[in-house]
Amino acid sequence: MAAAAASRTSITNTTFYLQILENSIKLRSLTNAKTIHQHFIKNNLKYSSVVLDKLTRVYISFHQLELAHRVFDNIPYPERKNNVLLWNQLIRAYAWEGPFDHAITLYVEMMQSGATANKYTYPFVLKACSAIGDVEFGKLIHDRVKSVFLGDDVYICTALVDFYVKCGLLGEARKVFDKMPNRDVVAWNAMIAGSSLHGMYHEMIDLVQEMQKVGLRPNSSTIVAILPAIGEANELMQGKAVHGFCLRRRFDGDVVVGTGLLDMYAKCECLENARRVFDTINVKNDVTWSAMIAACVACDSTMEALELFDQLMVKNGANMSPVIVATVLRACANLTDINRGRWIHGYSIKLGFVSYIMVGNTLLSLYAKCGIIDDAIRFFNQMDLEDTVSFNSIISGCVQNGHARVAFNLFHDMRSFGINPDMETMMGFFAACSHLAALQHGACGHSYSVVQGFTESTKVCNAIIDMYSKCGKIEMGRLVFDQMHKRDSVSWNAMIFGYGIHGLGLVAVSLFEHMQTVGFNPDDVTFVCLLSACSHSRLVADGKHWYAAMTHKFQINPRLEHYLCMVDLLGRAGLLSEAYEFILRMPFKPDVRIWSALLGACRIHKNVKLGEEISSKIQILGPESTGNFVLLSNIYSTAKRWDDAARTRVLQRDKGFKKSPGCSWVEINGIVHTFVGGDRSHPQWPLINTRLDKLLTAMKNLGYDGDYNFVLQDVEEEEKEHILLYHSEKLAVALGDLSLSPEKPILVTKNLRISGRVVILEESSKPPVQREILRRLFLIREATGERVRLIEITAGEMHDPRADLNHHWSRVQVFSGSLEIFLAVISVPHGIVEMRAGRLRHHDYQKKARFFSSSRTLLIWFIKLKHISH
């Protein structure tokens, strides 16, 4: 009697608890379920497996997977082992919501418990494998499926196709797909989505056509799968055909399809059609709004993007999402609208979105693009979580704002944190190497990119070409260019620009002509690079020819940059009057950059009168820049008008402008060392100072007399000698000479004009050995940031039939107006090397290259040495 009563009570209690749990699901009340659970624990009650099964399902329905798993583990072993449905439900929940590895672990426990997985178990496990990229375990599941004779099940095969596709094994996915005896629409969609995901546009279209041939019609999931690939391939006509199909099948009312259509039109740069689709979607979700705002940003309609954001906030009253906030912040970044950006930053803090990585990354990009790099760095340091995109944003921002060394350090921090660089990272890294002339690091980055397969990307190769060009290794840049699988106009422009800054104007012109023969049409940027190359190599006739052809032959209207190149070309060649007339004929008013280019030419050619006139024009335009004051002061100093030079410097100071100090840096064994003029802060300063003093003494004993025309100050001769000796570039080369073996080149970079008096010599008892000293000439104008060319030194040998000796010579293509400077090094008996520099007119080169007719020798010394430097 007592046992029967207890049994009836147990059944009654079980029914009672099951009813409460069922009501919890209907009422969406998690509290009731937790109350029952707490009652079990508090009273140490053990109820039937039926109640625990139901409680587990309730927790799963409320996405409380940890609690569900805990209750599931309390189900007695026999019942738990045989409850395959509950195993599947919990594995499925982990596979969809994560942690994904818990789904795999639970499957392993299921197998170890002796439970038998069915055809519904394996797809969930495969989904978890694809989510974490566990290819090996996924292949084990594939083998398991074959062993239990489920290899032909359409549900499992579709899951296998999806797994292989998401793991990047498209070939394996196709093998499974081709062997399927029966394929439904879901299986076709999985294979089509795989081709779309991996950018295989033509294969995707073929699959869609095959699908229709076997009598299956594409559904809305098919359309959603193919639209991204159509957009990426920029196949607008195909996209319109799909849109028409959607209208006929009435798929356009589906918000997911509509969002896919407007995204496709945006990628095809057809914003009008995208907006039309957007307006026809009756019920828009966050993804739709985000896609439309992103479309406006991508199509440079940033004001429309901001208007949509305002409409979303004010009129629709929709709840914001982190994706929308991140997208509109990108619009602010493109507009450099820092005020709106700061407001949205505050708004995102209020909504708690700042902790989202996508919002944080766009905030980094906003501050960097607006030039507020300090705020960007501060925000980056406050981020709780950084990913590759975070580092990419801050690295590129630092490079763009002149903080290349900070970018360099951030790259190394990224590696130390275990975050692997991607292609965008490497492009920012190569830009930093270009600014710092960090050739060794750049070469290491090149090797890393090759190993990672990044050099398959045209953009990465373009960045590598630019890096090698600016680090003085134009031949390496050309090697990368020649080995590229696919070149775009940027590739050709980078190579032409590289030859230009190396003073190889004729090679740049030849490459420009070859560019056209292989089917590439030059754009306006190409002509900027070409005209700049002609300017640096003083190819006046070529520059004029291609400037005229730009309009007449290529129908490209000149921009300000083209006029700037032509003024620079004429100014460098000493044609100051022609350059002045050219400026007056410009179809629009010349700005500070144009006049500054001519002012620089006046300084080179010592035209004080024209320099004063141009300086007055610049001051009228305003705001004046430090560079223009310095140029005018140097013009006066060259003409020995010391009072006028001093007055100009006082005016510069009164207006609050400061001259940027000359700074040089040299890379030694992967470490970049920086110097300013007279710098004594380097740890090896005593050795550097001793080496420079020793060289100066040896040079004086051999007849060296410094050319003090390069000292633009009215000081005593002894102080002029000191100023010449401790130029920042001399300090950098001296350190390189101390630290590097003789066969290694010394690469010195300077932020301002390289002094014409860089003379680095060393006595040596060994036979003379030529050392390659590469230097980058950076003439940075404050208004434009324009960089000018490298000094290019080429060496060779000539035999003099009149004497029993060989002439080792170097030609340095450094142009000073109509004069070209040549260096010649002549080996003479007894191991003595004579180096002279003469100034020759271009047409006298063949006749007088070895017989210097200059009335004033610029550089002359007799020494035993292993270094040759300009």
C-alpha positions in Angstrom: 0.0 0.0 0.0 2.8 2.5 1.0 4.8 1.6 -2.2 1.8 2.1 -4.4 1.0 5.5 -2.7 4.6 6.6 -3.2 4.5 5.6 -6.8 1.3 7.6 -7.4 2.8 10.6 -5.6 5.9 10.4 -7.8 3.8 10.2 -11.0 1.7 13.1 -9.8 4.8 15.2 -9.0 6.4 14.3 -12.4 3.2 15.4 -14.2 3.2 18.6 -12.2 6.7 19.5 -13.0 6.4 18.6 -16.6 3.3 20.8 -16.8 5.2 23.8 -15.2 8.1 23.3 -17.6 5.7 23.1 -20.6 4.1 26.4 -19.5 7.6 27.9 -19.2 8.1 27.4 -22.9 4.7 28.7 -23.8 5.0 31.7 -21.6 8.7 32.2 -22.5 9.5 32.3 -18.8 12.9 31.2 -17.9 12.3 32.0 -14.3 9.8 29.1 -13.8 12.3 26.6 -15.2 15.1 28.0 -12.9 12.8 27.8 -9.9 12.1 24.1 -10.4 15.8 23.5 -11.0 16.7 25.3 -7.7 14.0 23.3 -5.9 15.6 20.1 -7.1 19.0 21.2 -5.9 17.8 22.7 -2.5 15.9 19.6 -1.6 18.4 17.1 -3.0 15.6 15.6 -5.1 16.2 13.0 -7.8 13.4 13.0 -10.3 12.8 10.9 -13.3 14.7 11.1 -16.5 11.6 12.5 -18.1 11.7 15.6 -16.0 15.4 16.1 -16.5 15.0 15.6 -20.2 12.3 18.2 -20.3 14.4 20.7 -18.2 17.3 20.2 -20.6 15.1 21.0 -23.6 13.7 24.1 -21.9 17.2 25.4 -21.2 18.2 24.7 -24.8 15.2 26.7 -26.0 16.3 29.6 -23.9 19.9 29.3 -25.2 21.1 28.5 -21.7 23.5 25.8 -23.0 25.7 25.6 -19.9 22.8 24.9 -17.6 21.3 22.5 -20.2 24.6 20.6 -20.3 24.7 20.4 -16.5 21.2 19.0 -16.3 21.9 16.6 -19.1 24.9 15.2 -17.3 22.6 14.4 -14.3 20.4 12.1 -16.4 21.1 8.5 -15.3 23.4 6.7 -17.7 21.1 4.2 -19.3 18.5 6.7 -20.1 21.1 9.3 -21.3 22.8 6.7 -23.5 19.7 5.8 -25.4 18.3 9.3 -25.7 19.9 10.1 -29.1 17.3 12.8 -29.8 18.5 14.8 -26.7 22.2 14.2 -27.7 21.4 15.6 -31.1 19.6 18.6 -29.7 22.5 19.6 -27.5 25.1 19.0 -30.2 23.0 21.0 -32.6 22.7 23.9 -30.1 26.5 24.1 -29.7 27.0 23.8 -33.4 24.8 26.8 -34.1 25.6 29.0 -31.1 29.0 27.8 -29.8 31.3 27.2 -28.3 31.7 25.1 -31.4 34.3 22.8 -30.0 31.8 21.8 -27.3 29.7 20.2 -30.0 32.7 18.0 -31.1 33.5 17.2 -27.5 29.9 16.2 -26.8 29.9 14.0 -29.9 33.0 12.2 -28.7 31.3 11.6 -25.3 28.3 10.3 -27.1 30.5 7.7 -28.9 32.3 6.8 -25.8 29.0 6.2 -23.9 28.0 3.7 -26.4 25.2 5.7 -27.9 24.5 5.3 -31.6 24.7 8.4 -33.8 22.1 8.7 -36.5 22.0 10.6 -39.8 20.9 13.8 -38.0 24.0 13.7 -35.7 26.7 14.0 -38.3 25.6 17.2 -40.1 25.6 19.0 -36.7 29.1 17.8 -36.0 30.3 18.8 -39.5 28.8 22.2 -39.0 30.9 22.7 -35.8 34.0 21.5 -37.6 33.6 24.0 -40.4 33.0 26.8 -37.9 36.4 26.2 -36.2 38.2 25.0 -39.4 38.9 21.5 -37.9 39.5 19.8 -41.3 41.0 16.6 -39.8 38.1 15.8 -37.5 35.7 16.6 -40.3 37.4 14.1 -42.5 37.2 11.5 -39.7 33.4 12.1 -39.7 33.4 11.6 -43.4 35.1 8.3 -43.0 32.7 7.4 -40.2 29.7 8.1 -42.4 31.1 5.8 -45.0 31.7 3.0 -42.5 28.1 3.1 -41.3 26.7 3.2 -44.9 25.2 6.7 -44.7 27.4 8.0 -47.5 24.5 8.3 -49.9 22.2 10.2 -47.6 21.3 13.5 -49.2 21.2 15.3 -45.8 24.6 14.1 -44.8 26.2 14.6 -48.2 24.9 18.2 -48.3 26.5 18.8 -44.9 29.8 17.3 -46.2 29.7 19.6 -49.3 29.0 22.6 -47.0 31.9 21.5 -44.7 34.5 21.2 -47.4 33.4 24.4 -49.1 33.7 26.5 -45.9 37.1 24.9 -45.2 38.3 26.0 -48.6 38.5 22.4 -50.1 36.3 23.1 -53.1 37.7 20.1 -55.0 36.7 17.7 -52.2 33.3 19.3 -52.0 32.8 18.7 -55.8 33.8 15.1 -55.4 31.1 14.5 -52.8 28.6 16.5 -54.8 29.2 14.6 -58.1 28.8 11.2 -56.3 25.5 12.1 -54.8 22.8 9.8 -56.3 20.0 12.3 -55.5 20.5 16.1 -55.2 17.8 18.4 -53.9 17.8 22.2 -54.1 19.6 22.5 -50.8 22.5 20.4 -52.1 22.7 22.5 -55.3 22.6 25.6 -53.2 25.5 24.4 -51.0 27.7 23.8 -54.1 26.7 27.1 -55.7 27.3 29.0 -52.5 30.8 27.4 -52.4 31.7 28.6 -55.9 30.4 32.0 -55.1 32.3 32.2 -51.8 35.6 31.4 -53.5 35.0 33.9 -56.4 34.6 31.2 -59.0 32.0 33.2 -61.0 31.9 31.1 -64.2 31.7 27.8 -62.3 28.9 29.2 -60.2 26.9 30.2 -63.3 27.4 26.8 -64.9 26.1 25.1 -61.7 22.9 27.3 -61.8 22.3 26.4 -65.4 22.9 22.7 -64.7 20.5 22.9 -61.8 17.7 24.2 -64.1 18.5 21.6 -66.7 17.7 18.8 -64.2 14.3 20.4 -63.5 15.1 22.3 -60.3 14.2 25.9 -60.0 16.5 28.3 -58.1 14.8 29.4 -54.8 15.5 32.5 -52.7 18.5 30.8 -51.0 20.0 30.3 -54.5 19.6 33.9 -55.3 21.1 35.0 -52.0 24.1 32.7 -52.7 24.9 34.0 -56.3 24.4 37.7 -55.8 27.7 38.4 -54.0 29.7 36.7 -56.7 27.9 38.7 -59.4 28.7 41.9 -57.6 32.4 41.0 -57.1 32.7 40.1 -60.8 31.0 43.4 -61.7 28.6 41.6 -64.0 25.9 44.2 -64.0 23.9 42.7 -66.9 23.8 39.3 -65.2 22.7 41.0 -62.0 19.9 42.7 -63.8 18.8 39.4 -65.2 18.7 37.9 -61.8 16.7 40.9 -60.6 14.2 40.3 -63.3 13.9 36.6 -62.3 13.3 37.7 -58.7 10.5 40.0 -59.8 8.9 37.2 -61.8 9.1 34.8 -58.9 8.2 37.5 -56.4 11.3 37.0 -54.4 11.9 40.8 -54.2 9.6 41.0 -51.3 12.0 38.9 -49.3 14.1 41.3 -47.2 17.2 39.0 -47.5 16.9 38.8 -51.3 16.3 42.6 -51.5 19.3 43.3 -49.3 21.4 41.0 -51.6 20.2 42.8 -54.7 21.0 46.3 -53.4 24.5 45.1 -52.3 25.1 43.6 -55.7 24.1 46.9 -57.4 26.4 48.8 -55.0 29.4 46.6 -55.9 28.6 47.2 -59.6 28.6 51.0 -58.8 25.0 51.4 -59.7 23.8 53.3 -56.7 20.5 54.5 -58.3 19.3 50.9 -58.8 20.4 50.0 -55.3 18.4 52.9 -53.9 15.4 51.8 -56.0 15.5 48.3 -54.5 15.9 49.7 -51.0 12.8 51.9 -51.4 10.7 48.9 -52.5 11.5 46.8 -49.5 8.5 47.2 -47.2 10.1 45.8 -43.9 13.7 46.8 -43.6 15.9 45.2 -41.0 19.3 46.4 -39.6 21.2 44.5 -42.3 19.2 46.3 -45.0 19.9 49.7 -43.6 23.5 48.9 -43.1 23.9 47.6 -46.6 22.3 50.8 -48.1 24.5 53.1 -46.0 27.5 51.0 -46.9 26.5 51.2 -50.6 26.4 55.0 -50.4 29.9 55.0 -48.7 31.3 52.7 -51.3 30.0 54.8 -54.2 31.4 58.0 -52.7 27.9 59.3 -51.8 28.8 59.9 -48.2 26.4 62.7 -47.6 23.5 60.5 -48.7 24.8 57.9 -46.3 24.7 60.4 -43.4 21.2 61.4 -44.4 20.0 57.8 -44.3 21.5 57.5 -40.9 19.6 60.6 -39.7 16.4 59.2 -41.2 17.0 55.9 -39.4 17.5 57.6 -36.1 14.8 60.3 -36.3 11.9 59.1 -38.5 12.1 55.3 -38.2 13.1 55.1 -34.6 14.8 51.8 -35.3 17.1 50.3 -32.9 20.7 50.9 -33.8 23.2 48.0 -34.4 27.0 48.0 -34.2 27.1 47.3 -37.9 25.2 50.5 -38.8 27.3 52.6 -36.4 30.5 51.2 -37.9 29.3 51.9 -41.4 28.3 55.5 -40.7 31.6 56.1 -39.0 33.3 55.0 -42.2 31.3 57.7 -44.0 32.5 60.3 -41.5 36.1 59.1 -42.1 35.8 59.4 -45.8 34.5 63.0 -45.4 37.0 63.7 -42.7 34.0 65.0 -40.7 35.6 64.8 -37.3 32.8 66.7 -35.5 30.1 64.3 -36.7 32.5 61.4 -36.0 33.1 62.5 -32.4 29.3 62.8 -31.9 28.8 59.3 -33.1 31.7 58.1 -31.0 29.9 59.5 -27.9 26.6 58.0 -29.1 28.2 54.5 -29.5 29.6 54.8 -26.0 26.1 55.5 -24.7 24.8 52.4 -26.6 27.7 50.3 -25.4 29.0 49.6 -28.9 32.5 50.8 -28.4 33.5 47.4 -27.1 32.5 45.9 -30.5 35.7 45.3 -32.5 34.1 46.6 -35.8 33.1 49.9 -34.2 36.5 50.3 -32.5 38.3 49.6 -35.8 36.3 52.2 -37.7 36.9 54.8 -34.9 40.6 54.1 -35.4 40.3 54.7 -39.1 38.2 57.9 -38.5 40.8 59.5 -36.2 43.7 58.5 -38.5 42.1 59.8 -41.7 41.3 63.1 -39.9 44.9 63.4 -39.0 44.3 63.1 -35.2 46.8 60.3 -34.9 47.4 60.9 -31.1 43.7 60.3 -30.4 43.9 57.2 -32.6 46.9 55.8 -30.7 45.3 56.6 -27.4 42.0 54.9 -28.4 44.0 51.9 -29.7 45.8 51.5 -26.4 42.4 51.5 -24.6 40.8 48.8 -26.7 40.1 45.6 -24.8 40.6 43.4 -27.9 42.6 44.0 -31.0 42.5 42.0 -34.2 44.3 42.2 -37.5 42.0 44.9 -38.8 42.7 47.0 -35.6 46.5 46.8 -36.2 46.0 47.5 -40.0 44.0 50.7 -39.2 46.5 52.1 -36.7 49.6 51.0 -38.7 48.3 52.6 -42.0 47.2 55.7 -40.0 50.6 56.2 -38.4 52.3 55.9 -41.8 49.9 58.4 -43.4 50.4 60.9 -40.6 54.2 60.7 -40.7 54.7 58.4 -37.7 56.4 55.6 -39.6 58.6 54.5 -36.7 55.5 54.1 -34.5 53.9 52.0 -37.3 57.1 50.0 -37.4 57.0 49.2 -33.7 53.3 48.4 -33.8 53.9 45.8 -36.5 56.4 44.1 -34.3 54.0 44.3 -31.3 51.4 42.6 -33.5 53.7 39.7 -34.2 54.6 39.4 -30.5 50.9 39.2 -29.6 50.5 36.2 -31.9 48.4 38.1 -34.5 49.4 37.1 -38.0 49.7 39.9 -40.6 47.5 39.8 -43.6 48.0 41.5 -47.0 46.7 44.8 -45.7 49.1 44.7 -42.8 52.0 44.0 -45.1 51.1 46.9 -47.4 51.2 49.2 -44.4 54.5 47.7 -43.2 56.1 48.2 -46.7 55.0 51.8 -46.6 56.6 52.3 -43.2 59.8 50.7 -44.6 59.7 53.1 -47.5 59.6 56.1 -45.1 62.4 54.8 -42.9 64.5 53.3 -45.7 64.5 50.1 -43.7 65.7 47.9 -46.6 66.5 44.9 -44.5 63.1 44.8 -42.8 61.5 45.4 -46.2 63.3 42.5 -47.8 62.3 40.3 -44.9 58.7 41.4 -45.4 59.0 40.5 -49.0 60.2 37.0 -48.2 57.3 36.6 -45.7 54.8 37.7 -48.3 56.2 35.2 -50.8 55.9 32.3 -48.3 52.3 33.4 -47.3 51.3 33.7 -51.0 50.6 37.4 -50.6 52.6 38.2 -53.8 49.8 36.7 -55.8 48.0 40.0 -54.9 48.7 42.9 -57.3 48.3 45.4 -54.5 51.0 43.8 -52.4 53.4 43.6 -55.3 52.8 47.3 -56.0 53.7 48.1 -52.4 56.8 46.0 -52.6 57.9 47.8 -55.8 57.4 51.2 -54.1 59.4 50.0 -51.1 62.4 48.9 -53.1 62.3 52.0 -55.2 62.3 54.3 -52.2 65.0 52.2 -50.5 67.4 52.6 -53.4 67.0 49.1 -54.9 65.3 49.9 -58.1 66.6 46.7 -59.7 64.8 44.6 -57.1 61.6 46.6 -57.7 61.9 45.8 -61.4 62.4 42.1 -60.6 59.2 42.1 -58.7 57.5 44.0 -61.5 58.6 41.5 -64.1 57.5 38.5 -62.0 54.0 39.8 -61.3 51.2 37.5 -62.5 48.9 40.5 -63.1 49.7 44.1 -63.4 47.4 47.1 -63.2 47.9 50.8 -63.9 49.2 51.3 -60.4 52.0 48.7 -61.1 53.2 50.6 -64.2 52.9 54.0 -62.4 54.9 52.7 -59.4 57.7 51.4 -61.7 57.8 54.7 -63.7 57.8 56.7 -60.5 60.7 54.5 -59.2 62.8 55.1 -62.2 62.0 58.8 -62.0 63.2 59.2 -58.4 66.4 57.3 -59.3 67.1 59.8 -62.1 66.6 57.2 -64.8 64.3 59.4 -66.9 65.0 57.7 -70.2 64.2 54.3 -68.8 61.0 55.7 -67.3 60.0 57.1 -70.8 60.9 53.7 -72.4 58.7 51.9 -69.9 55.9 54.3 -70.5 56.0 53.6 -74.2 56.2 49.8 -73.5 53.1 50.1 -71.3 51.0 51.2 -74.2 52.3 48.4 -76.5 51.0 45.8 -74.1 47.5 47.3 -74.0 47.6 49.6 -70.9 46.3 53.1 -71.3 48.0 55.7 -69.2 45.9 57.6 -66.7 46.4 61.0 -65.2 48.5 59.6 -62.4 50.8 57.9 -65.0 51.5 61.3 -66.5 52.3 62.8 -63.1 54.9 60.0 -62.7 56.2 60.4 -66.2 56.5 64.2 -66.1 58.2 64.0 -62.7 60.7 61.5 -64.1 61.5 63.9 -67.0 61.9 66.7 -64.5 64.3 64.8 -62.4 66.4 63.7 -65.4 66.2 67.1 -67.0 64.5 65.7 -70.1 63.0 69.0 -71.1 62.1 68.1 -74.7 60.5 64.8 -73.6 58.6 66.4 -70.8 57.1 69.1 -73.2 56.3 66.4 -75.8 54.4 64.1 -73.4 52.7 67.1 -71.7 51.2 68.1 -75.1 50.4 64.5 -75.9 48.5 64.1 -72.7 45.7 66.3 -74.0 45.9 65.8 -77.7 46.5 62.1 -77.9 45.2 60.7 -74.7 42.4 63.2 -74.0 43.5 63.8 -70.4 43.0 67.3 -69.0 45.9 68.5 -67.0 45.4 68.8 -63.2 47.3 70.9 -60.8 49.8 68.1 -60.3 50.7 68.1 -64.0 51.2 71.9 -64.0 53.4 71.5 -60.9 55.6 68.9 -62.7 56.0 71.2 -65.7 57.0 74.1 -63.5 59.5 71.9 -61.7 60.8 70.6 -65.1 61.4 74.1 -66.5 62.8 75.4 -63.2 65.3 72.6 -62.7 66.5 73.2 -66.3 67.1 76.9 -65.5 64.3 78.1 -67.7 62.9 80.4 -65.0 61.4 82.9 -67.4 59.6 80.2 -69.4 58.4 78.6 -66.1 57.1 82.0 -65.0 55.2 82.5 -68.2 53.9 79.0 -68.1 52.4 79.7 -64.7 50.7 82.9 -65.9 49.1 80.9 -68.8 47.5 78.4 -66.4 43.7 78.2 -66.8 43.2 78.6 -63.0 44.9 80.6 -60.3 48.2 79.1 -59.2 48.4 78.0 -55.6 51.3 78.0 -53.1 52.7 74.7 -54.4 53.1 76.1 -57.9 54.9 79.2 -56.8 57.0 77.2 -54.2 58.3 75.0 -57.0 59.5 78.0 -58.9 60.9 79.6 -55.7 63.0 76.4 -55.2 64.4 76.8 -58.8 65.3 80.4 -58.0 67.3 79.2 -55.1 69.2 76.7 -57.2 69.9 79.3 -59.9 70.5 82.2 -57.5 67.9 84.4 -59.0 67.3 86.8 -56.1 65.0 89.3 -57.9 62.5 86.6 -59.2 62.7 84.8 -55.8 61.6 88.0 -54.0 58.7 88.5 -56.3 57.5 84.9 -56.0 57.9 85.0 -52.2 55.6 88.1 -52.1 53.0 86.2 -54.1 53.2 83.3 -51.8 52.7 85.5 -48.7 49.7 87.1 -50.4 48.1 83.7 -51.0 48.9 82.5 -47.4 49.2 80.8 -45.2 53.0 80.9 -45.6 54.9 77.7 -45.0 58.3 77.3 -43.2 59.8 75.9 -46.5 59.2 79.1 -48.4 60.8 81.3 -45.7 63.8 78.9 -45.7 64.1 79.0 -49.5 64.1 82.8 -49.5 66.6 83.0 -46.7 68.9 80.6 -48.5 68.6 82.7 -51.7 69.8 85.8 -49.8 72.5 83.8 -48.1 73.8 82.4 -51.4 74.0 86.0 -52.7 75.9 87.1 -49.4 72.9 89.3 -48.5 73.2 88.3 -44.8 71.0 91.1 -43.5 68.1 90.1 -45.7 68.6 86.5 -44.8 68.5 87.4 -41.1 65.4 89.6 -41.6 63.6 86.7 -43.3 64.4 84.3 -40.5 63.1 86.8 -38.0 59.9 87.2 -40.0 59.6 83.4 -40.1 60.0 83.3 -36.3 57.5 86.1 -35.7 54.9 84.3 -37.8 55.3 81.2 -35.6 56.9 79.0 -38.2 59.7 76.7 -37.2 62.2 75.1 -39.6 62.2 71.3 -39.5 65.7 70.2 -38.4 67.6 68.1 -40.9 67.3 64.5 -39.9 69.1 61.5 -41.4 68.7 57.8 -40.6 70.6 54.7 -41.5 69.6 51.0 -41.0 72.3 48.9 -39.3 71.6 45.2 -38.9 67.8 45.8 -38.8 67.9 48.7 -36.4 67.2 52.2 -37.7 69.5 54.9 -36.2 68.5 58.6 -36.4 70.7 61.7 -36.4 70.2 65.5 -36.5 73.0 68.0 -37.3 75.6 68.1 -34.6 73.9 65.2 -32.8 75.9 63.9 -29.8 73.2 61.7 -28.3 74.0 58.4 -30.0 75.7 55.8 -27.8 78.5 55.4 -30.2 79.1 59.2 -30.5 82.8 59.0 -29.3 83.6 56.5 -32.1 81.7 58.5 -34.7 83.4 61.7 -33.7 86.8 60.1 -33.7 86.2 58.7 -37.2 85.1 62.1 -38.6 88.0 63.9 -37.1 90.4 61.4 -38.4 89.0 61.6 -41.9 89.0 65.4 -41.9 92.7 65.5 -40.8 93.7 63.0 -43.4 91.8 64.9 -46.1 93.5 68.2 -45.1 96.9 66.6 -45.3 96.1 65.4 -48.8 95.0 68.9 -50.0 91.3 68.9 -49.2 89.8 72.4 -48.8 86.1 72.6 -47.8 83.7 74.4 -50.1 82.1 76.8 -47.7 79.5 78.0 -50.2 77.3 75.3 -48.7 77.3 77.1 -45.3 74.5 79.6 -45.5 75.5 81.5 -42.4 77.7 84.5 -41.8 80.2 82.8 -39.4 83.9 82.4 -39.0 85.8 79.9 -41.3 86.5 77.6 -38.4 82.8 77.3 -37.5 82.0 76.8 -41.1 84.3 73.8 -41.1 82.6 72.4 -38.0 79.1 72.9 -39.6 80.2 71.0 -42.7 81.7 68.1 -40.8 78.8 67.4 -38.6 75.9 67.3 -41.1 73.4 64.7 -40.0 74.0 62.6 -43.2 77.8 62.5 -42.5 77.1 61.2 -39.0 74.8 58.5 -40.4 77.3 57.4 -43.0 80.1 57.4 -40.4 78.1 55.0 -38.2 77.4 52.8 -41.2 81.1 52.8 -42.0 81.9 51.8 -38.5 79.3 49.1 -38.3 79.0 47.5 -41.7 81.4 45.3 -43.6 83.0 46.9 -46.7 81.0 44.9 -49.2 77.7 46.1 -47.8 76.1 49.3 -49.1 75.2 52.1 -46.7 71.7 53.5 -47.2 71.2 56.9 -45.7 67.8 58.7 -45.8 67.3 62.4 -45.1 64.1 64.3 -44.5 65.5 67.4 -46.2 67.8 68.2 -49.1 71.1 66.2 -49.0 74.1 68.5 -48.6 76.3 68.9 -51.6 79.3 68.5 -49.3 78.9 64.9 -48.2 82.4 63.6 -48.3 83.2 60.4 -46.5 86.7 59.0 -46.8 88.8 56.5 -45.0 92.5 55.7 -45.1 93.3 52.0 -45.8 96.4 50.1 -46.4 94.5 47.6 -48.5 93.9 48.1 -52.2 91.1 50.5 -53.0 87.7 48.9 -52.9 84.6 50.7 -54.0 81.7 50.8 -51.5 78.2 51.5 -52.6 76.7 54.4 -50.6 73.1 54.9 -51.4 71.3 58.0 -50.2 67.7 59.2 -50.6 67.1 62.8 -51.4 63.9 63.9 -49.7 63.0 67.5 -50.5 59.8 67.7 -48.3 57.8 70.8 -49.0 55.5 71.6 -46.1 52.5 72.4 -48.2 52.7 69.3 -50.4 54.9 66.7 -48.8 56.4 66.2 -52.3 59.3 63.8 -52.4 62.0 64.3 -55.0 64.3 61.7 -56.6 67.1 59.6 -55.4 70.8 60.1 -56.4 71.7 57.4 -58.8 75.3 56.3 -59.0 76.5 54.0 -61.8 80.0 52.8 -62.0 82.1 51.4 -64.9 85.6 51.3 -66.3 87.3 53.1 -69.2 90.8 52.5 -70.5 93.0 55.5 -71.4 95.1 54.6 -74.5 97.5 57.4 -73.7 98.5 56.1 -70.2 99.2 52.8 -68.6 96.3 53.0 -66.2 92.6 52.3 -66.0 90.1 55.0 -65.2 87.4 53.9 -62.8 84.6 56.3 -63.0 81.2 57.0 -61.6 78.5 59.2 -63.1 76.3 60.8 -60.6 73.1 62.1 -62.2 72.6 65.2 -60.0 71.2 68.1 -62.0 71.7 71.7 -61.0 69.9 73.7 -63.6 71.6 73.4 -66.9 74.7 72.0 -65.3 75.3 68.3 -64.6 77.7 67.2 -61.9 80.1 64.3 -62.7 82.4 62.4 -60.5 85.4 60.6 -61.8 87.7 58.3 -59.8 91.1 57.5 -61.5 93.3 54.7 -60.3 97.0 55.9 -60.5 100.2 54.1 -59.7 101.2 53.5 -56.0 97.6 52.7 -55.0 96.6 56.4 -54.9 93.0 57.2 -55.9 92.2 60.6 -57.3 88.6 61.7 -57.3 87.5 64.9 -58.9 84.1 66.5 -59.5 83.5 68.9 -62.4 80.5 70.8 -63.6 79.8 70.3 -67.2 77.1 71.3 -69.6 75.1 68.3 -70.8 76.2 68.6 -74.4 79.9 68.5 -73.3 79.6 65.1 -71.6 81.1 62.9 -74.3 83.9 65.3 -75.0 84.8 66.4 -71.6 83.7 63.7 -69.2 87.3 62.8 -68.3 88.8 66.3 -68.8 87.3 68.6 -66.3 87.1 72.2 -67.7 85.4 73.7 -64.7 87.0 76.9 -63.6 86.3 75.9 -60.0 86.8 72.3 -58.8 84.0 71.4 -56.4 85.6 68.4 -54.8 89.2 67.3 -55.0 91.3 65.1 -52.8 94.1 62.5 -53.1 93.8 59.6 -50.7 94.2 55.9 -50.2 90.7 54.7 -49.7 88.0 52.1 -50.0 85.0 54.4 -50.0 83.6 56.4 -52.9 80.8 58.8 -52.0 79.3 62.0 -53.4 
